[in-house]
Amino acid sequence: MRAQLWKKNMKAQVDITAENILPKPKPAALAGNPLSPEEIDLLLKNIDSYSKAEATEILENLEALEERNTIDGAYNDLIAFCCYMQEDYIVGKHHRILADLFMELEGGLTEHEDGTTTGKDRAAVNMPPRHGKSILTSLYYPAWYLGRNPTKKVMMVSHTTDLAVDFGRKVRNLISSPKFQKIFPNVGLSSDSKSAGRWNTSAGGEYYACGIGSSIAGRGADLLIIDDPHSEQDVINGNFGVFEKAYEWFTYGARTRLMPKGRVAVVQTRWHMDDLTGRLVRDMATNNKADTYHVVEFPAVFEIPEDYYVTVEKQADEDGFIPQ
């Protein structure tokens, strides 16, 4: 029994009450009152005070509620979804920041009566290689998004069609998996979804994978994901013309495919001042009609300020402890 889950579950949706887990009759003092994690731990420590049948019932009820809370958490939180779908998924601080941004994108913009707008519909994220950006961006995020929005259209773009289609295959297989079905029981694949890079959900949603420069006539996108629009090989070989081609294809092709209130996420490793993110940022600075992107930059090497350790030592002296 993993009782510690009750202490760390981020999105628990079910109150754990005596009625939920204790066999009848229940102590009157506990009736109707949610049990805290400490009370649950105490209950488990004293499980031997119950009969074998009662103890079995308590443990079975706790397991069922634990599973329900985990599933509710995976539905509402992208990182919880990643951890549920992949038990050994390692969460770094940058993953949490990226996931929170993706969840904001899913919510889109909200216009208020006073004329203000909150939320986000455009994001550009710069991240070094081998930091887990593609697993979150191109695998788990589109699957989670379609689970919550099964009638929407997702367009997945990478620097080559083969790479985008490979992710499309993985997303398709993820959606048809038993674990995904526990979280989103009403979302599946349409019966004719055989292609890895082009398939539909059972609710009429669409997924389309393509590479930079591909023909996308007739395609639409509620969520446009561009994951690494440039190959490092082009940069190494001095083929800088790919930057202009990618920008033109995005501006006059992919972006025009957006549905009303469509969202855009550009996630890439930076290679050049004229790469796609560089051009989008330049557009924001020079054209007041350009789309406004929320830009997040994760450095490959985090430079620690010179006074960092002095500050830590002072903190330790004042509070009476030595940081680990």
QUIHUCOR-V476363 format. One record per backbone hydrogen bond with DSSP energy under -1.0 kcal/mol. NH is the residue of the N-H (numbers start at 1). CO is the residue of the C=O. E is the energy in kcal/mol with one decimal. If there is no record, write none. Layout:
{{NH & CO & E} {NH & CO & E}}
//
This chain:
{{3 & 1 & -1.4} {5 & 2 & -1.7} {6 & 3 & -1.6} {7 & 4 & -1.3} {9 & 5 & -2.1} {21 & 17 & -1.6} {22 & 18 & -2.6} {30 & 27 & -1.4} {31 & 27 & -1.1} {33 & 30 & -1.8} {35 & 16 & -5.0} {40 & 36 & -2.3} {41 & 37 & -2.4} {42 & 38 & -2.4} {43 & 39 & -2.4} {44 & 40 & -2.3} {45 & 41 & -2.2} {46 & 42 & -1.6} {47 & 44 & -1.3} {49 & 46 & -2.0} {50 & 47 & -1.6} {55 & 51 & -3.1} {56 & 52 & -2.1} {57 & 53 & -2.0} {58 & 54 & -2.5} {59 & 55 & -2.4} {60 & 56 & -2.4} {61 & 57 & -2.3} {62 & 58 & -2.4} {63 & 59 & -2.4} {64 & 60 & -2.2} {65 & 61 & -2.3} {66 & 62 & -2.6} {67 & 63 & -2.3} {68 & 64 & -2.0} {69 & 65 & -2.5} {70 & 66 & -2.4} {71 & 67 & -2.3} {72 & 68 & -2.6} {73 & 69 & -2.4} {74 & 70 & -2.2} {75 & 71 & -1.8} {76 & 72 & -1.7} {77 & 73 & -1.9} {81 & 77 & -1.9} {82 & 78 & -2.3} {83 & 79 & -2.4} {84 & 80 & -1.9} {85 & 81 & -2.6} {86 & 82 & -2.2} {89 & 86 & -2.1} {96 & 92 & -1.7} {97 & 93 & -2.1} {98 & 94 & -2.3} {99 & 95 & -2.9} {100 & 96 & -2.3} {101 & 97 & -1.9} {102 & 98 & -2.4} {103 & 99 & -2.4} {104 & 100 & -1.8} {105 & 101 & -2.2} {106 & 102 & -2.1} {107 & 103 & -1.5} {108 & 104 & -1.6} {110 & 118 & -3.0} {112 & 116 & -3.0} {115 & 112 & -2.0} {118 & 110 & -2.3} {123 & 264 & -1.8} {124 & 294 & -2.3} {125 & 266 & -3.2} {126 & 296 & -2.9} {127 & 268 & -2.1} {136 & 132 & -1.3} {137 & 133 & -3.1} {138 & 134 & -2.8} {140 & 135 & -2.4} {141 & 136 & -2.0} {143 & 139 & -1.2} {144 & 140 & -2.7} {145 & 141 & -3.0} {146 & 142 & -2.4} {147 & 143 & -2.0} {148 & 144 & -1.8} {149 & 145 & -1.9} {152 & 149 & -1.9} {154 & 206 & -2.9} {155 & 223 & -2.6} {156 & 208 & -3.0} {157 & 225 & -2.9} {158 & 210 & -1.4} {159 & 228 & -1.2} {164 & 160 & -1.7} {165 & 161 & -3.0} {166 & 162 & -2.1} {167 & 163 & -1.7} {168 & 164 & -2.0} {169 & 165 & -2.3} {170 & 166 & -1.7} {171 & 167 & -2.7} {172 & 168 & -2.4} {173 & 169 & -2.4} {174 & 170 & -2.1} {175 & 171 & -2.3} {176 & 172 & -1.4} {177 & 174 & -1.4} {181 & 177 & -1.9} {182 & 178 & -1.4} {183 & 179 & -1.2} {184 & 180 & -3.0} {187 & 184 & -1.8} {190 & 200 & -2.3} {193 & 190 & -1.9} {194 & 192 & -1.8} {199 & 207 & -1.9} {201 & 205 & -2.1} {202 & 188 & -2.6} {204 & 201 & -1.6} {205 & 150 & -1.3} {206 & 152 & -1.8} {207 & 199 & -2.6} {208 & 154 & -2.3} {209 & 197 & -2.9} {210 & 156 & -2.5} {212 & 158 & -1.8} {214 & 211 & -2.2} {219 & 216 & -2.1} {221 & 257 & -1.7} {222 & 153 & -2.5} {223 & 153 & -2.0} {224 & 263 & -2.7} {225 & 155 & -2.9} {226 & 265 & -3.1} {227 & 157 & -2.8} {228 & 267 & -3.1} {235 & 231 & -1.2} {236 & 232 & -2.8} {237 & 233 & -2.4} {238 & 235 & -1.3} {239 & 234 & -3.1} {240 & 238 & -1.7} {242 & 239 & -1.3} {243 & 240 & -1.3} {245 & 241 & -1.7} {246 & 242 & -2.4} {247 & 243 & -2.2} {248 & 244 & -2.5} {249 & 245 & -2.5} {250 & 246 & -2.4} {251 & 247 & -2.8} {252 & 248 & -2.7} {253 & 249 & -1.1} {254 & 249 & -1.7} {255 & 250 & -3.0} {257 & 254 & -1.7} {258 & 255 & -1.4} {259 & 221 & -2.7} {262 & 259 & -2.0} {263 & 222 & -2.9} {264 & 121 & -2.1} {265 & 224 & -2.7} {266 & 123 & -2.8} {267 & 226 & -3.0} {268 & 125 & -2.5} {275 & 272 & -1.5} {279 & 275 & -2.4} {280 & 276 & -2.3} {281 & 277 & -2.6} {282 & 278 & -2.0} {283 & 279 & -2.4} {284 & 280 & -1.9} {285 & 281 & -1.5} {286 & 282 & -1.6} {287 & 283 & -2.5} {290 & 287 & -1.8} {294 & 122 & -1.8} {296 & 124 & -2.5} {298 & 126 & -2.9} {308 & 305 & -1.9} {311 & 307 & -2.3} {312 & 308 & -2.2} {313 & 309 & -2.4} {314 & 310 & -2.2} {315 & 311 & -2.3} {316 & 312 & -2.3} {317 & 313 & -2.2} {318 & 314 & -2.4} {319 & 315 & -2.2} {320 & 316 & -1.2} {321 & 316 & -1.2}}
//
